[in-house]
Amino acid sequence: MTFMTTDESAVDGETSTELSDPTPRTGEHPGGPRHSETPFPAVAADVREYLDADSSGHDMYHVWRVFRLTQRFAGELSADRMVTGCAALTHDLHRVLGDGTGCDPEETLSEVAQILEGANVGRDTISAVQHCVAVHDDLAFRQENPQPETLEAKILRDADNLDAMGAVGIARTFAFGGVHETPLWDPEGDVYSQLYHFEDKLLRLREELHTEPAYTLAEDRHAFLEEFYQRFRAEWHGEA
């Protein structure tokens, strides 16, 4: 199987843009109906230059899914959709910058500003986006996280955490583990494994959410995580 990685690819004789503005053969755009509104396509095109080679689950499709949730929650909570949208598109630059294993999100704020300035985003919006990005994640996720001070920052963190839950979250966990060569599971607990990541992070995310719409959506995704976790252990031991 050959995966397209260029800016444009031929699909049924037509030209479609990959990743920064994917046009699926079936279904709708993962970013939802607002993905084509200014300045989002320009921001996404620049972000793609950073995330194009990712295969760990922090790719442009993840970015667009987070974008879609931020737009949904911003609409329900009367938050700034421009801020949440731009924050969603730029939130994962820290995964590919630094020494190759990622860096603190705060270290990417100059790149965030540069991308947004190139898309003619205003200074006040850029500052608000930078706060969202700076506090949305900490790679040492079981340590003390910086706290979001705005509704938009809370929305971004919730949307990002929701994409780590449910069926997509499970798929991303094992994609990330494969890239970083971590085992499926170590029942003895000597090695950090992909299944242990459920205990260490994924099954705790529901209680770390900030907004009611996110918590409501998380209920079903959390239940799916729990079911998979228990089923995995049962099958591992030949009990199911």
SULTADA-V886075 format. One record per backbone hydrogen bond with DSSP energy under -1.0 kcal/mol. NH is the residue of the N-H (numbers start at 1). CO is the residue of the C=O. If there is no record, write none. Layout:
BEGIN
nh: [NH & NH]
co: [CO & CO]
END
This chain:
BEGIN
nh: [9 & 11 & 14 & 16 & 18 & 20 & 32 & 35 & 37 & 40 & 43 & 44 & 45 & 46 & 47 & 48 & 50 & 51 & 52 & 54 & 63 & 64 & 65 & 66 & 67 & 68 & 69 & 70 & 71 & 72 & 73 & 74 & 75 & 76 & 77 & 79 & 84 & 85 & 86 & 87 & 88 & 89 & 90 & 91 & 93 & 95 & 96 & 97 & 103 & 107 & 108 & 109 & 112 & 113 & 114 & 115 & 116 & 117 & 118 & 120 & 121 & 126 & 127 & 128 & 129 & 130 & 131 & 132 & 133 & 134 & 135 & 141 & 143 & 154 & 155 & 156 & 157 & 158 & 159 & 160 & 161 & 162 & 163 & 164 & 165 & 169 & 170 & 171 & 172 & 173 & 174 & 175 & 176 & 177 & 178 & 179 & 180 & 182 & 189 & 194 & 195 & 197 & 198 & 200 & 201 & 202 & 203 & 204 & 205 & 208 & 209 & 215 & 216 & 217 & 218 & 219 & 221 & 222 & 223 & 224 & 225 & 226 & 227 & 228 & 229 & 230 & 231 & 232 & 233 & 234 & 235 & 236 & 237 & 238 & 239]
co: [16 & 14 & 11 & 9 & 7 & 18 & 29 & 32 & 34 & 37 & 39 & 40 & 41 & 42 & 43 & 44 & 47 & 47 & 48 & 51 & 59 & 60 & 61 & 62 & 63 & 64 & 65 & 66 & 67 & 68 & 69 & 70 & 71 & 72 & 73 & 74 & 80 & 81 & 82 & 83 & 84 & 85 & 86 & 87 & 90 & 92 & 93 & 93 & 94 & 104 & 105 & 106 & 108 & 109 & 110 & 111 & 112 & 113 & 114 & 117 & 116 & 122 & 123 & 124 & 125 & 126 & 127 & 128 & 129 & 130 & 131 & 139 & 140 & 150 & 151 & 152 & 153 & 154 & 155 & 156 & 157 & 158 & 159 & 161 & 162 & 165 & 166 & 167 & 168 & 169 & 170 & 171 & 172 & 173 & 174 & 175 & 176 & 177 & 186 & 183 & 184 & 193 & 195 & 196 & 197 & 197 & 198 & 201 & 202 & 205 & 206 & 211 & 212 & 213 & 214 & 215 & 217 & 218 & 219 & 220 & 221 & 222 & 223 & 224 & 225 & 226 & 227 & 228 & 229 & 230 & 231 & 232 & 233 & 235 & 234]
END
